[in-house]
Amino acid sequence: MESTTVEIKGKSLNELCEICHSIAVSKGFWEKERNTGEALMLIVTELAEAMEAHRIQDHENFREEIADSFIRLMDLCGGMKIDIEAEIEKKANKNKNRPYKHGKIC
């Protein structure tokens, strides 16, 4: 089997979503409509794996699990045709205009 590499540096978030989604499609993960709840829980699972790697101080695995979390999230955004750049911009502007600690005292 021939190995290929994926070029990531310099890509926009939306381009990364397209790349991650196209890889997932090519590996058969989108042969039928994805269950959104299941896809979200797979993202949570990757974060839980990162937490476990952090707990045992496995820095290499921690970084890999963080990457897996992003890849699964970007795949979902690509599959759902979410313009994540626009959504992040909207949310960042909303957060910027919120009070300190969003008005919470703790």
C-alpha positions in Angstrom: 0.0 0.0 0.0 1.4 3.4 -1.0 1.8 5.9 1.7 0.8 9.5 1.1 1.1 12.6 3.2 -1.4 15.4 3.9 -0.2 19.0 3.7 -1.7 21.0 6.6 0.4 24.1 7.2 -1.1 27.3 5.9 -4.6 25.9 5.4 -7.7 27.7 6.7 -10.0 26.1 9.2 -12.6 25.4 6.6 -9.9 23.8 4.3 -8.9 21.6 7.2 -12.5 20.6 7.7 -12.7 19.6 4.1 -9.4 17.6 4.3 -10.5 15.8 7.5 -13.9 15.0 6.1 -12.6 13.7 2.8 -10.2 11.3 4.6 -13.1 10.1 6.8 -15.3 9.6 3.7 -12.5 7.7 1.9 -12.2 5.4 4.9 -15.9 4.6 4.9 -17.1 6.6 7.9 -19.8 8.4 5.9 -21.3 5.5 3.9 -24.6 6.3 5.5 -25.9 9.4 7.3 -23.9 10.0 10.5 -25.6 10.0 13.8 -24.7 13.4 15.2 -24.9 12.4 18.8 -22.6 9.5 18.2 -20.1 11.7 16.3 -20.2 14.2 19.2 -19.5 11.4 21.7 -16.6 10.2 19.6 -15.1 13.7 20.0 -15.7 13.5 23.8 -14.0 10.1 23.8 -10.9 11.5 22.2 -10.8 14.3 24.8 -11.2 11.6 27.5 -8.3 9.7 26.0 -6.2 13.0 26.1 -7.2 13.4 29.8 -5.9 9.9 30.5 -2.7 10.5 28.7 -2.3 13.8 30.7 -3.0 11.9 33.9 -0.2 9.4 33.3 2.1 12.1 31.8 2.3 10.5 28.4 3.0 13.7 26.5 3.3 12.1 23.0 -0.1 10.3 23.3 -1.7 13.5 24.8 -0.7 15.5 21.7 -2.0 12.7 19.5 -5.4 12.5 21.3 -5.7 16.3 21.1 -5.1 16.0 17.3 -7.7 13.2 17.1 -10.2 15.5 18.8 -9.7 18.2 16.3 -9.8 15.8 13.4 -13.1 14.3 14.5 -14.5 17.8 15.1 -13.4 19.0 11.7 -14.7 15.9 10.0 -18.1 16.6 11.6 -18.0 20.3 10.5 -17.0 19.2 7.0 -19.8 16.6 6.9 -22.4 19.0 8.1 -21.2 21.8 5.8 -20.6 24.1 8.8 -18.6 27.3 7.9 -16.6 27.0 11.2 -14.6 30.1 10.5 -17.8 32.2 10.3 -19.2 30.5 13.4 -16.0 31.1 15.4 -15.9 34.7 14.4 -19.5 35.2 15.5 -18.9 33.5 18.8 -15.6 35.3 19.5 -17.3 38.6 18.9 -20.1 37.6 21.2 -17.6 36.6 23.9 -15.6 39.7 23.5 -18.6 41.8 24.4 -19.5 39.8 27.5 -18.6 41.0 31.0 -15.5 39.8 32.9 -15.8 36.1 33.6 -19.2 36.4 31.8 -20.6 38.0 35.0 -19.9 35.1 37.2 -18.3 35.6 40.6 -16.5 32.2 40.8 
